[in-house]
Amino acid sequence: MRRRRLRQHLPACEIAQGRTHLQGVVLVLALLVLIIISLLSFSAATQAWHAQQAARAERDRYAAFLAADAALNDAEIDIDPPAGGARAALFPVEAELTPKSECGRGIGAAKQGICSATAASATAWLRLNLADAGADGVSVEFGRFTGKPPLQGVAAVSSQAPRYLIEALPDPHAKPLSTTRRRLVYRVTAIGFGFDHATRIVLQTVYRKSSQREHSRRLSWRTVDNYEELRDAIVRRTS
């Protein structure tokens, strides 16, 4: 009873101050909750954006991979066509080694994209620009000599048709036929592009051609993940 009387006699200003203080605390708490919700929403949106970008980049790399793989197969058909092709004779099973590897260049060249065999270390696939699609380019555009139609499906989104380069190399597993004549294998390097032209995949195989096509086979296959770095190092060394 006594406490009730004391409360009834509190000045009106003190009661008002108490209410104002309480309202201020509630407002601060509400602002804190709003800030936390905003931060959580921003974090979720950022994660979703990064996930979307990662998925897009992965799709782009997959498209580039499919394009490069198609170019590898196209090159092997160029080397060893099933029913005799326009350039089949340019890929002999054995040949004389040349002092220096020479590569056919230009769209009008019959030997475009073919580098001759040499006893020296062959680095044409690093020295030359595989992505060059100009009229004087050394690499071959997909379908150029095989007549294959443009790529379909996922690989069709590529910003540029895939390209390949073929290097004749002495077969390391075959005995020399003479001091300068060797059996050959062919190293194929292909580059594929994604929707973003900067997305590039480089694949490489070594193909052994046989006088009987059923005995021809792919000896190795690999992805050249550090192609740009390797090429930059070779260019700096030879410049």
ABEGO torsion letter per residue (X at the ends): XAAAAAAAABBAAAAAAAAAAAAAAAAAAAAAAAAAAAAAAAAAAAAAAAAAAAAAAAAAAAAAAAAAAAAAAAAAAAABBAAEBAAAAABBABBBBBABBBBBBEAABAABGBBBBBABBBAAAAABBAABABAABABBBBGAAAGBBBBBEAAAABABBBBBBBBBBBBAABBBABAABBBBBBBBBBBBBBABAABBBBBBBBBBBBABAAABBBABBBBBAAAAAAAAAAAAAAX
